[in-house]
Amino acid sequence: MNRQVEDLTKAAAAESPSSHSQAGAYPYGSSYRDDELSPVKWAWHFARRHFWLITTIAVIGTALAAVYGMQRPTLYTATAEIVIDPTDTRAFGLDPETGAIGSDYTTLETQIRVARSPDVAYSVMRRLLLEERMTQEIAAAEQDGTELNPVLEPFHRVLDLLPSGVLVATGLASEVVQLEMVDRADQARRAALEYLDEGLEVLQSGRSLVLSIGFTAEHPAEAARVANAFADAYIEQQLAQKVGGTTRAASYLETRLVELEEQLRQAEEGIKEYRAENRLIETSGRSLSEQELSQLSSELIQVRAEREDMEGRIRYIRSLRGGSTLESVGEILNSPLVAALLQEHIRLKRREVELLSTYGERHPQVVSLRADLQSIVSQIGAEADRYVASMENDLSLLNARAEAIQEEMDRATLDNVRLSQAEVGLREREREAEALRNLYNSFLARFTETREQRQVIEADARIIARAERPQRPSSPGLEFFLAIGFVVSSAAGVGLAWLRETLDRGLRSGGELERQLGLPCLGQVPHLKAMTGKGRKPHLYLVDKPRSAYAESVRSVGTYLRMSNIDNPPRVVQITSAIPGEGKTTFAVSFATLLAKSGQQTVLIDLDLHHPSVARELGLEVEHCLVDYMLGDAALEDVIYTTDFGLAVLPVRRQTPDPSVLVSSQRLRQLLDAMRERFDYVVVDSPPLLLVTDPKTTSGLVDASVLLVRWQETPADKAANALRELDAVAAKVAGAVLCQVDVKRQAQYGYAGVGSYYGDYKKYYVD
């Protein structure tokens, strides 16, 4: 049986976390994933948290929308329709695009802008006498003497109920200055144009060629009258523009034709004079100089070819050596003397062969025969030299002929260059004359078409439906503004609430704390004042109400501390925080009090030497304190105080110039060792981590450190920085405590924390 208990204990110890780096491995950690709500639940709790903010903004927005909707005038919209129908002039033999409007999207958009143009608006203004009406309204406003601020103009119906003096005094309106007649007319004109522009709407009807001209006014008859006036003015302007454009085009074309005819005549006469001055005569498209130059070039090429051929043959004959080799030269063979010498040479060669076979090399006949052969060869060479000399004479003649032809070509080239330059000027004049001729013909054809077209001009648009007096208003009613105001203001309220919650960087649940810091959440301690509404000291409330939610929360911290290391539970515990004001001392006093009330020998040591508050929290009258003992001015028993409920306290009454010296001294280490031997639990109240280094120094002297995080107030980044400070000195951090939890507000977040439990199971607590 004992063996089974021992095995279970070891298994529990193996499952428990050894440090904050193992967050999520402890048995109670997984239950703190309580803030992962479904979207529906999150939205429900979000609305509960910010109900009054969202409701207030929604009510105000809806009320403003209702006021705006009630004072807006009722508007009526009348619509006239015109169709873009270009005139087809093909029946008259004219260009169908002449003066016609296209049917593409760009053209239709252009016509929409034309219908809204100031020119059409001026025509409507004059047709309906709007300028005179606006002048009368301006005069009436001057008699009233006040003019509303333009920003408040939408609320003029409500503000008109107030006296003009009140409006001027509050700045909602200004006094009207009397205008001169000229200024009044100009202002009336601008007001009339602005009135027409604000009420007019021109749209394409679907994908058709129909344009809808709508006008919105406070009176149905006025809306129909203005819409029809715009349609008529647009048609009239289009027709007048086409007639005027055609007339101006015909006048311009007629004047331009006279000018072009005179210019063309002058250009043609200039070409004739230029030809005569430069002797430019064309034959089959080529000038005489070009023909002469071409003929000389052909002759020069032929002479140069003959010269090169003769030079080649001369070089070849001179390169041959011996009479026998001259047999390959055809010109020499054509000579009768050379032919006879060659026949004799062949005969003697045969004779030489016979004598050599009979007498040998040195026989006199052989020697004489060879002398004859040599003589024949010499004669053939002399004849060849004479032939070469004759060829050289012919070559000299060819050179002289080539030089003469080259001189003629140079002269002809100069003449051709001069004539070419003259022809460039001629072609330029001819091109100008041709361009004038084409332009004249084009203008003549266009003038003829324009003159005929004036007889068949029609507007390219026509009215297919005139505006009728509307029977129903087109402006939205009060219900519309109420709905829009409610939706927009509610959305604004939700956005503001979301922004407010997004900017809040505090931690609200154990799950958030564990994910942000990687530490186990040892407990969530409620804010006593927020829960009970009473201002008593928390540790005294804990003593009086041991079954309260506050006492149970503090008790759970002690339970989790013991579970953090079952084999060797921490006995010396340091309580610290990231920044001041997180309830560190209050929790330390409550935690130590709870341990003392449970029968454990407990001592509370105030090591916040920068801002000691344990004595003040417990209401102790201190004569000698921990600093006195550390400096050797008092004995240990003199600085230990005991409360009514059995808690031993080592308070601090006065500050020291350099607390870090005392904290890092050997005397403090010895003090903690003595307290460990004397008491069951030692609770150390340390200063904030991010302000001083004392907690990092004392973290090595305690069994475990507990980081306090204030609910929704301590930023997550500051808590993480504090944890990094402890990590830097390898401190043993047992976990974190979420303190001063507003149980009512936490329940609104839907978290499974102390707030939810307290609200749902309040009967289990005695508060």
Sequence and secondary structure as in RCSB ss.txt:
>XXXX:A:sequence
MNRQVEDLTKAAAAESPSSHSQAGAYPYGSSYRDDELSPVKWAWHFARRHFWLITTIAVIGTALAAVYGMQRPTL
YTATAEIVIDPTDTRAFGLDPETGAIGSDYTTLETQIRVARSPDVAYSVMRRLLLEERMTQEIAAAEQDGTELNP
VLEPFHRVLDLLPSGVLVATGLASEVVQLEMVDRADQARRAALEYLDEGLEVLQSGRSLVLSIGFTAEHPAEAAR
VANAFADAYIEQQLAQKVGGTTRAASYLETRLVELEEQLRQAEEGIKEYRAENRLIETSGRSLSEQELSQLSSEL
IQVRAEREDMEGRIRYIRSLRGGSTLESVGEILNSPLVAALLQEHIRLKRREVELLSTYGERHPQVVSLRADLQS
IVSQIGAEADRYVASMENDLSLLNARAEAIQEEMDRATLDNVRLSQAEVGLREREREAEALRNLYNSFLARFTET
REQRQVIEADARIIARAERPQRPSSPGLEFFLAIGFVVSSAAGVGLAWLRETLDRGLRSGGELERQLGLPCLGQV
PHLKAMTGKGRKPHLYLVDKPRSAYAESVRSVGTYLRMSNIDNPPRVVQITSAIPGEGKTTFAVSFATLLAKSGQ
QTVLIDLDLHHPSVARELGLEVEHCLVDYMLGDAALEDVIYTTDFGLAVLPVRRQTPDPSVLVSSQRLRQLLDAM
RERFDYVVVDSPPLLLVTDPKTTSGLVDASVLLVRWQETPADKAANALRELDAVAAKVAGAVLCQVDVKRQAQYG
YAGVGSYYGDYKKYYVD
>XXXX:A:secstr
 HHHHHHHHHHHHHHS SSGGGTT STTTGGG TT   HHHHHHHHHHHTHHHHHHHHHHHHHHHHHHHHHS   
EEEEEEEEE     GGGTS TTTT    SHHHHHHHHHHHTSHHHHHHHHHHHTHHHHHHHHHHHHHHH EEE G
GGGGGHHHHTTS HHHHHHTTSEEE     HHHHHHHHHHHHHHHHHHHEEEEE TTSSEEEEEEEESSHHHHHH
HHHHHHHHHHHHHHHHHHHHHHHHHHHHHHHHHHHHHHHHHHHHHHHHHHHHHT  EETTEEHHHHHHHHHHHHH
HHHHHHHHHHHHHHHHHHH  STGGGGG HHHHTSHHHHHHHHHHHHHHHHHHHHHHHT TT HHHHHHHHHHHH
HHHHHHHHHHHHHHHHHHHHHHHHHHHHHHHHHHHHHHHHHHHHHHHHHHHHHHHHHHHHHHHHHHHHHHHHHHH
HHHTTS   SEEEEE     SS  S  HHHHHHHHHHHHHHHHHHHHHHHHHH  B  SHHHHHHHH   EEEEE
E HHHHH   S HHHHHHH TTSHHHHHHHHHHHHHHHTTSSS   EEEEEESSSSSSHHHHHHHHHHHHHHTT 
 EEEEE   SS  HHHHHT   SS HHHHHTTSS GGGS EE TTS EEE   S  S HHHHHTSHHHHHHHHHH
HHH SEEEEE   TTT SHHHHHTTTSSEEEEEEETTTSBHHHHHHHHHHHHHTT  EEEEEEEEE HHHHHHTT
 SSHHHHHHHSGGG   
